[in-house]
Amino acid sequence: MKILMGPVLSFRGYDADENRWKLSALVVTQDGAPGDIHFAGDVHVPAAQPTLLWQLGRNAAYRFAFDAPLADTPTTLTYSPFDQTYFDIALPALGEAPFMAYASCNGFSSQKVMKGVAVKNQMWIEMAAHHDQTPYHLMLLGGDQVYADSIWEVVSSIKAWNKLPNAKANKATFTKQMQSQVEKFYFDLYTERWDQPEVARMMATVPAISMWDDHDIFDGWGSYPAERQNCDVFQGIGAIAKHAFGVFQQHLSPETEKPAFYLAPDHGFSIGHVVGKTAIVSVDMRSERTQRQVLSNDHWDKIYAWLSELRGIDHLFVMSSIPVVYPDFNVLEAFLGAVPGQQELEDDLQDHWSSRSHKGERNRMVHRLFKIQENGIRVTILSGDVHVAAFGMLENNRAEYNGPTRVINQLISSAIVHPAPGKMVLFALTHLLDTEKEIDPAIISRMGTFPGTDTKFVGARNFLSLEPDKNADHPRYWAHWIAEHQDEPFTKVVHPVQNPMGIR
């Protein structure tokens, strides 16, 4: 038996009734099953046995499920999935707000882009150094954890299909050869990308809450014309990408397993977790995406139903893979079309929230988030996708709004591996595009300037470190953007809000 990848940790939730921090670990092996995971240190946890999730030829993915009690002080859970190899997991104290890292875009959209980067995983190295100083309890992965766009070039049957005239390709059948080759493509893609030492170290020590975006499937998934999006070959690829996402990022067999933390399991992978007085909702913006919608109405209703039940919460972090607050991409699209060689963002323009067909859905979401904040919960949106670090705000100036604060912050961290767009795109974002607009009557969307700087968009690879005050009943979160080639982080303080009725 040979270990090909792992362990990769996933967060399965906090069980408040039994005071258990629930986790799983994924391992990929060749020619046989792995042995049990054993635990050491002060936290007593029984050995965990492997469960087969996906067998593909000689290779197989196995899950280990385990949990550990939280104590009054922070503790460390030490585990060993292989002989003489040990990993430490930092557990928060009981009721403590979790220290979290947020990252997105862990890959390259093309070989050309990749060749221009000297140290491909530099920001993973910097995250590990930060983790050594201030251990993270959770890692929030906001989309594009792998880039599957090479499917059009390296999978021979798909490459041949893609050369067909559109009308003929749309009527073609997803063949058994295609299925076999596509399954191998996604299995190998995850295994190879996540076995890189710098990535593997963090994934083995910090449990992740992961959500997919288009590149986890392929670029633009869900935003193609209906006849293309719904054709047999696209749907065949999408089903396999979904299975791979379920196994590698969710640690389950998505066709049969629906964990309790899935908020709308019949619609997608949207997730809700509560840790102490911090809540995290990760919205699946790909499973139901079309040119006309991002999520179905019933999917949204189930998310809002969960959010409406939150009690005793200081902070709600909403993971939206696509930024809610951002310069209008329709304007940027026109600008890019006039500048030869500046096309690296064009593939993302079709499916942003600023798309005309999605603006109404976005505005309804914004109103619901303000309603939650009206109850005394600080709402913060976490986003990625756009390959820059940025800070946005939503401001509610409606007379009927009675919230304790009129602002919802949005923190954009992108990308941890993919390089930033070119100088012309950054120039357009900073100087040519309107960064403030009224998205609905008396609701303003604007890009903010990083505190202490004159910068709105940082064109450097980055990740976000979310660090709460220690030993505080109602902590602030210190949001630090750690950016490549920057001596100091960019920092935004996110305060809890006071409910005028005294209810949290």
C-alpha positions, 0 to 999 in steps of 0.5 A: 500500500502506498499513500498518494495524498493526505491526510486532508482534514474537514470540519464536520461541525461542533456538537454543543450537546456533547461538546465535541469538535467533529472532524474527518480526514481523507487519504488516497492510497494505491494498492490497498487500504490504510491502517487506522488513525491513532491519537496521542497527547492529552486529548483521548480519542479512540482509533479511527478506521477507514471508510472507502469513498471512491475506488478508481482502478488501483487508487482509492480515497478513504475517510476517517471520522473522529471527534474530540472534546473541547476543554476550558483552555485551548488544547492540541489533538495529535494524530498519526495516520501513518507510522511515525508521522504525527500531525497536530490539530489546534482545538479552541477553548470551549465557547471560544471564537475560532481563529480562521484563515480564508483563501480561494483560487488555489491553482492556475487557469493556464500553463502560460499563467503558471510559468510566470510564477516563480514560487507557486505555493509561496502564500501557503508557506506564509500561511503555515508560518502564521499558523505556527505563531497563531494556530488556526482552528478552521480554514475557510476555502472559498472556491477554486480549490483546484483548476479543472480547465485543462480538461479541454486539453488533456482529456483526449475524448473531451478535446475531440468533442470540443472541436465539433461544431456546436450543434453537433456537440450539443447533441452528442452522447457522453460516452463510456470512454469519456466517463472513464477518462473524466473520472481519472482526470478529476481523481488525479487532479485533486490527488496531484494538486493537494499532494504538493508539500506546502498545500499538504501541510496546511490541509493535514493540520487545519480542518477546512470548510470548503465550497466549490466555484466554477474552476472546481468543475470548469471555467464558467460552469452554470453560465453557458447558454442552456443548450450547451449547459444542459447537453449530455457531455456537459452534464456528464462532466458536471456529475463527475466533478460533483462526485469528486468535490463531494469526496475530496472536499466534503469527505462523503459520497454525495449521491448517498450521504447528506450530513445534518449541516447541509442546509438544503441537501436536495439543492446543493452543498450549502453549509451552516456551522455554529462555533461558540458565538460565531456562525458560518454559512457557506453558500453553494453558488454552482449546483443550481446556477443558470444564466437566469439564477444562482440559487433556486427560491427553495434553496434560499428559503432553507438557508434563510430558515437556518439563519433565522434560528440563530441565537446568541451569535456575535458574528455571522460570516457568509461565504459567497464565492463571487463578490457581492460588492465589486465594480460593475463587470459589465463596464469592465468587460467593455474596457477589456475588449478595447485593450488587447492582451488583457483578457484574463478576467473575461471568462468571469464576467458572465456569471458575476452578481453584477450580471443583469440577470442576477442583480435582483437575486443579489438584492433580495439576498442583501435585504435578508442579510440586513434583516439578520443584522437588524437582530444584533448579529454582525454580518460579514461577507467573505469572497474570492474569485477576482484575484485581488485583495479588496474591501467592500461595504453595503450601506442601508439608508432606508428609513424603515431599517432599524439595525444597530449598524447600517453597514455590512462589510465584505472582505475579498481574499483572492488568490492564494496561488493564481497571480493577480490580473495585469496592470491595465485591469488594476488601473481600470479597477482603481481609476476608471470604474465607478466603485460606488453605486445604488444597487437598490433604493437607499442601499449603497454598494461601495469599495473601501480603502484599506485603513491607513492606505490609499489602496482599494485593490491589492494586485498580489497573491494573498490570504485572509487571517481572521483573528478574534480578541482572546478572552472576550465575551463579545470579541472583535475580529481582526481581519488581516490580509497577508499579501505577497511582497508586503511587509505588513498586513492590511487590517480591518477590524470587524466589531460586534454590534449591539442589539438595542433590545439587549438580545444577542 
